[in-house]
Amino acid sequence: MEKNVIIIAEAGVNHNGSVELACQLIDAAAAAGADYVKFQTFKAENLVTRTVGAAEYQKRNCKADSQFDMLKKLELRFDQFTYLAAYCRERNIGFLSTPFDQESTLFLASLGMDFMKVPSGEITNLPYLRQIASTGIPPIISTGMSSLTDVEKALEVFLKSGFKRDDIILLHCTTQYPTPFRDVNLKAMQTLREAFKTPVGYSDHTRGIEIPLAAVAMGAKVIEKHFTLDRDMEGPDHKASLNPEELSEMVTSVRHIEMALGNGIKEIAPSERENMTAARKSIVAACQIKKGEVFTEKNLTVKRPGNGISPMLWDSIVGLKATRDFNSDELIIL
């Protein structure tokens, strides 16, 4: 069947600065059946000041006080991303990476990615948004930490650049690692769709796979989920990531759900037709009925199987005369 949900396996910086580890992440994402594996491309000196402190979850997971020092260890060079994009082609999985600065945006655009991912932290960065839009690559915009007004202003940048609403995917997101279930607010994804008339999806930071699956059932067209080879590794995102087995389970479950959602037409499914005779009922003789005797409420009843006259025709059968003799439990035939 045609797959409707785009599944992005978010490797992010879970390669810990190692190309070899990044390739293993690509292998795991491809084996799980994800559509894309996504990294993060940045130069620390273009992204943060040298004095900015680390977020609380970064301090917990990295033992880092400085964002700059932490990010510097997680950088990959542009030529290494070129290699990873080529490796993705070998493994038959799409390559994506989120740019976090203008230099990285221009580089990633040269790789010919299918989508350009806008992270939640950049949704209020007007120069950045304009440059992303200038690439002409369809954007996927995460909306963590955002109000509807923030989303509307960011969306307007892309609409003014010539993108149609159908070209832009908005991802509901909660920027906390891991996200408490009480803060997910998954119905906000539907609010985004109704407010902006764009395709929507969900970028998940909860533990486990239940919430992404619920998002698919609610109409998500994109699911993005962090994964790692080992949650015990040191790094900002490992703790809130799936392991490869869980990623595979999520992908399989998403495919099952999108298949089960169907086309919305209420009709008899091919697989249930064989059960109709066994499960439905027909009008049968409740006792011996002689030829010429009138069918009544007392000498008729309803029993399985369902290959005779439907009980829905009960009123049209009662009052007719039997055209032959019928034994008890025999299907009534006119």
C-alpha positions in Angstrom: 0.0 0.0 0.0 1.0 3.6 -0.4 2.6 5.0 2.7 1.0 8.3 3.8 3.0 9.0 7.0 6.6 10.2 6.6 8.7 8.8 9.4 11.9 10.7 10.3 14.3 8.9 12.5 16.0 11.8 14.4 19.7 10.9 14.9 20.4 14.5 15.7 23.7 14.7 17.6 23.5 11.2 19.0 26.6 10.3 16.9 28.6 12.1 19.6 30.8 13.7 17.0 31.8 10.3 15.4 31.1 9.6 11.7 31.4 5.9 12.4 28.6 6.2 15.0 26.6 8.3 12.5 26.8 5.5 9.9 25.7 3.0 12.5 22.7 5.2 13.2 21.9 5.3 9.5 22.1 1.5 9.4 19.7 1.2 12.3 17.2 3.7 10.8 17.3 1.9 7.5 16.8 -1.5 9.1 13.8 -0.1 11.1 12.2 1.0 7.9 12.2 4.8 8.5 11.8 7.1 5.5 14.5 9.5 6.5 17.3 9.7 9.0 18.0 13.3 10.2 21.1 14.9 11.7 21.9 18.4 12.9 24.3 20.6 11.1 25.9 23.6 12.8 29.1 25.4 13.6 29.2 26.1 17.3 30.7 29.6 16.9 27.8 30.5 14.6 25.2 29.1 16.9 25.9 30.2 20.4 28.0 32.7 22.4 30.9 31.3 24.3 29.3 32.3 27.6 25.8 30.9 27.2 25.0 28.3 29.8 23.7 24.8 29.1 20.0 23.9 29.5 19.1 21.9 32.6 18.6 18.6 30.6 22.0 19.2 28.9 23.6 19.6 32.3 22.0 16.4 33.5 22.9 14.4 30.4 26.2 15.8 29.4 27.6 17.2 32.7 28.1 20.4 30.6 27.9 24.0 31.9 28.7 25.6 28.6 26.6 25.1 25.5 29.5 26.1 23.3 31.8 23.4 24.7 29.1 20.8 24.5 28.2 21.7 20.9 31.8 21.9 19.8 32.2 18.2 20.7 29.2 17.3 18.7 30.1 19.1 15.5 30.6 17.2 12.2 32.4 18.9 9.3 30.5 19.7 6.0 32.6 17.1 4.1 31.5 14.5 6.7 27.8 15.3 6.1 28.5 15.0 2.3 29.8 11.5 3.1 26.8 10.7 5.3 24.3 11.8 2.6 26.1 9.5 0.1 26.0 6.7 2.7 22.2 7.2 3.1 21.8 6.7 -0.7 23.7 3.4 -0.4 21.4 2.3 2.4 18.3 3.4 0.5 17.1 5.9 3.2 16.5 9.6 2.8 19.1 12.0 4.2 18.0 15.1 6.2 19.8 17.5 8.5 18.6 20.5 10.4 20.7 23.6 9.8 21.2 25.9 12.8 23.0 28.8 11.0 23.1 30.4 7.7 26.3 28.8 6.5 25.0 25.4 7.3 21.7 26.2 5.5 23.5 27.0 2.3 25.6 23.9 2.5 22.7 21.6 3.1 20.7 23.1 0.3 23.6 22.1 -2.0 23.0 18.4 -1.0 19.5 18.5 -2.6 17.5 17.4 0.4 13.8 16.7 0.0 12.9 18.9 3.0 14.5 21.7 5.0 13.8 21.2 8.7 13.2 24.3 10.8 13.8 23.5 14.5 11.6 25.0 17.3 14.3 27.3 18.5 14.6 29.1 15.2 10.9 29.8 14.6 11.4 33.4 15.8 14.6 33.9 13.8 13.5 36.1 10.8 16.9 36.2 8.9 17.2 32.4 9.3 13.6 31.8 8.1 14.1 34.0 5.1 17.2 32.1 4.1 15.5 28.7 4.6 12.7 30.0 2.4 15.2 31.2 -0.3 16.4 27.7 -0.9 13.1 26.7 -2.4 13.1 23.4 -0.5 9.8 22.5 1.2 10.0 23.3 4.9 9.1 21.1 7.9 8.6 23.5 10.8 8.7 22.4 14.4 6.6 24.6 16.7 7.8 23.8 20.2 7.8 26.8 22.6 5.5 28.6 20.2 2.2 30.4 20.3 -0.2 30.5 17.3 1.0 34.0 16.7 4.7 32.8 16.5 3.7 30.1 14.1 1.6 32.5 12.0 4.5 35.0 11.6 7.0 32.2 10.7 4.5 30.7 8.2 4.0 34.1 6.6 7.7 34.2 5.7 7.3 31.1 3.6 4.0 32.1 2.0 5.5 35.4 0.9 8.4 33.5 -0.6 6.0 31.7 -2.9 5.3 28.4 -1.0 1.8 27.1 -1.0 0.2 25.9 2.2 0.3 22.4 1.0 4.1 22.7 0.6 4.6 23.4 4.3 4.4 20.9 7.1 3.9 22.1 10.7 5.0 19.8 13.5 3.4 20.1 16.9 6.2 19.7 19.4 7.0 20.2 23.1 10.6 21.2 23.7 11.4 19.3 26.8 13.6 16.2 27.0 11.9 13.9 27.9 8.4 15.6 27.6 6.0 14.8 30.5 2.8 13.3 29.1 0.8 16.1 30.8 2.6 18.7 28.6 2.1 16.9 25.2 -1.2 18.6 24.4 -1.6 16.4 21.2 -4.9 18.1 20.3 -2.8 21.2 19.5 -1.6 19.4 16.4 -5.2 19.5 15.1 -5.5 23.1 16.1 -2.5 23.9 13.8 -4.1 22.1 10.9 -7.4 24.0 11.4 -5.8 27.4 12.0 -3.3 27.3 9.1 -4.7 24.8 6.6 -1.4 23.0 6.2 -0.4 19.4 6.6 0.6 18.7 10.2 2.7 16.2 12.1 4.3 15.6 15.4 7.9 15.8 16.6 8.0 13.7 19.8 10.2 13.9 22.9 8.3 11.6 25.2 9.5 8.3 26.4 8.2 5.3 24.5 6.1 5.1 21.3 2.5 5.6 22.4 2.2 9.3 21.7 3.6 9.2 18.1 1.1 6.3 17.4 -1.7 8.4 18.8 -0.6 11.3 16.6 -0.8 9.1 13.5 -4.4 8.1 14.5 -5.2 11.8 14.8 -4.0 12.6 11.3 -0.2 13.3 11.5 1.4 13.2 8.1 5.0 13.3 9.6 6.4 11.6 12.7 9.8 12.6 13.9 11.4 10.7 16.8 14.8 10.7 18.4 16.7 7.4 18.4 20.1 6.3 19.7 22.2 3.1 19.7 22.5 3.3 23.5 20.5 5.4 25.9 23.4 5.2 28.5 25.7 7.2 26.3 26.7 10.6 27.4 25.0 13.3 25.3 22.1 15.7 25.5 19.4 13.6 23.7 20.2 9.9 24.3 18.0 9.6 27.4 14.9 10.8 25.5 15.6 8.6 22.5 14.4 5.2 21.3 16.8 2.3 20.9 16.9 0.6 17.5 14.4 -2.1 18.5 11.9 0.4 19.7 12.4 2.5 16.6 11.6 -0.6 14.5 8.5 -1.3 16.6 7.3 2.3 16.2 7.8 2.2 12.4 5.9 -1.1 12.1 3.1 0.2 14.4 2.8 3.4 12.3 2.4 1.4 9.1 -0.3 -0.8 10.8 -2.2 2.2 12.0 -2.1 4.1 8.7 -3.3 0.9 7.0 -6.0 0.4 9.5 -7.3 4.0 9.1 -8.4 3.1 5.6 -10.4 5.3 3.3 -13.2 6.3 5.6 -16.0 4.6 3.5 -18.2 2.4 5.6 -18.5 -0.8 3.6 -18.1 -4.5 3.9 -14.5 -5.4 4.2 -13.2 -8.2 1.9 -12.0 -10.3 4.8 -15.3 -10.2 6.6 -17.5 -11.4 3.7 -16.7 -15.0 4.4 -18.2 -14.6 7.9 -21.5 -13.1 6.8 -23.3 -16.4 6.3 -22.1 -17.8 9.6 -22.8 -14.6 11.7 -26.0 -13.3 10.2 -29.5 -14.8 10.4 -32.3 -15.8 8.1 -36.1 -16.4 8.5 -36.7 -20.1 9.3 -39.7 -22.2 10.3 -40.3 -22.3 14.1 -42.3 -25.5 13.7 -43.7 -27.7 10.9 -45.6 -25.5 8.4 -47.9 -27.1 5.9 -48.3 -25.9 2.3 -51.0 -23.2 2.1 -50.6 -22.3 5.8 -50.1 -18.6 6.5 -46.8 -17.4 7.9 -47.3 -15.8 11.3 -45.2 -14.4 14.2 -45.7 -17.8 15.9 -44.6 -20.2 13.2 -41.6 -18.2 12.0 -38.4 -17.4 13.8 -34.9 -16.1 13.1 -31.7 -18.2 13.3 -28.4 -18.6 11.7 -27.1 -19.2 8.9 -27.6 -16.0 7.0 -27.9 -17.4 3.5 -31.8 -17.3 3.4 -34.3 -14.5 3.5 -33.1 -11.6 5.6 -35.0 -10.9 8.9 -35.2 -7.3 7.6 -37.9 -8.6 5.3 -39.9 -10.0 8.2 -42.9 -7.8 7.7 -43.2 -8.7 4.1 -43.1 -12.5 4.8 -45.6 -12.5 7.7 -49.1 -12.9 6.2 -48.0 -14.8 3.0 -48.9 -18.4 2.4 -46.4 -21.3 2.4 -45.9 -22.6 -1.2 -44.8 -26.0 0.2 -44.3 -27.9 3.4 -41.4 -26.7 5.8 -39.8 -28.6 8.6 -38.8 -26.9 11.9 -35.5 -25.0 11.5 -35.8 -25.1 7.6 -35.0 -21.9 5.8 -38.1 -20.2 4.4 -38.1 -20.1 0.6 -40.8 -18.4 -1.4 
